[in-house]
Amino acid sequence: MPVPLYQAKAELFKTLGHPLRIRVLELLCEGPKQVRELLAAIEVEAPNLSQQLAVLRRAGLVTARRDGTTVVYELAGADVSEMMRAARRILTELLADQHELLAELEQTT
């Protein structure tokens, strides 16, 4: 029996529910990165990064390839990058609305 679409979407959003995974996706939006580059940019323990990369790989959001002894990660497709840009636009709008509300509150006190 196939999984309902809403359930599949919930699983995708659950995958995105970890700050380290979001940071990895942001970095990969810039282009493919070696694991050592990700480690340097994120400053996290290697086993923790490896675990989060595995989650992203299983979800189909990133792919990995070997380049000699180095593993290189990249986004699985342009849609992942677009999803990250959409999230930024949504947050920008939400924060702008909150800023406007704060300004309105400050004027009435």
C-alpha positions in Angstrom: 0.0 0.0 0.0 1.5 3.3 -1.0 2.2 6.0 1.5 -0.2 9.0 1.3 1.4 12.2 -0.1 0.8 14.1 3.1 2.7 11.5 5.1 5.6 11.5 2.6 5.7 15.3 2.9 5.7 15.1 6.7 8.7 12.7 6.5 10.5 15.1 4.3 9.9 18.0 6.7 11.0 15.8 9.6 14.2 15.2 7.7 14.7 18.9 7.4 14.0 19.4 11.1 17.6 19.3 12.2 19.8 22.5 12.1 22.9 20.6 11.1 21.1 19.1 8.1 19.9 22.5 7.1 23.4 23.9 7.3 24.7 21.1 5.1 22.1 21.8 2.5 22.9 25.5 2.6 26.6 24.8 2.0 25.8 22.3 -0.8 23.6 25.0 -2.5 27.0 26.7 -3.3 28.2 23.5 -5.1 29.6 20.1 -4.3 31.8 19.8 -1.2 34.2 17.3 0.1 33.5 16.0 3.6 36.6 17.8 4.9 35.2 21.1 3.5 31.9 20.5 5.3 33.7 19.7 8.5 35.7 22.9 8.3 32.7 25.0 7.6 30.4 23.5 10.2 32.9 22.7 13.0 31.2 19.6 14.1 32.5 16.2 15.0 33.0 13.9 12.0 30.7 11.1 13.3 27.9 13.6 13.8 28.3 15.0 10.3 28.5 11.5 8.9 25.2 10.6 10.6 23.4 13.7 9.3 24.8 13.2 5.8 23.5 9.6 5.9 20.0 10.9 6.8 20.0 13.4 3.9 21.3 10.6 1.6 18.5 8.2 2.6 15.9 10.9 2.1 17.3 11.5 -1.4 18.2 15.1 -0.8 22.0 14.7 -1.4 24.2 12.3 -3.3 27.7 11.1 -2.6 30.5 10.1 -4.9 34.0 8.9 -4.4 36.9 10.9 -5.8 39.8 8.7 -5.0 39.8 8.5 -1.2 37.6 11.6 -0.8 33.9 11.6 -0.6 32.1 14.5 -2.3 28.5 15.4 -1.5 26.1 17.4 -3.7 22.5 18.3 -3.8 20.4 15.6 -5.5 18.8 18.2 -7.8 18.0 21.8 -8.4 14.7 21.4 -6.6 16.5 21.0 -3.3 18.2 24.3 -3.9 14.9 25.9 -4.8 13.4 24.5 -1.6 16.1 26.2 0.4 15.6 29.5 -1.4 11.8 29.2 -0.8 12.4 28.7 2.9 14.6 31.8 3.0 11.9 33.8 1.3 9.2 32.6 3.6 11.3 33.4 6.7 12.2 36.8 5.3 8.5 37.6 4.9 7.7 36.3 8.4 10.5 38.3 10.0 9.5 41.4 8.1 5.9 41.0 9.4 7.2 40.6 13.0 9.4 43.6 12.6 6.4 45.7 11.5 4.4 44.4 14.4 7.2 45.3 16.8 7.5 48.8 15.3 3.7 49.2 15.7 3.9 48.0 19.4 6.7 50.4 20.1 4.7 53.4 18.7 1.7 52.6 20.9 3.6 52.5 24.2 
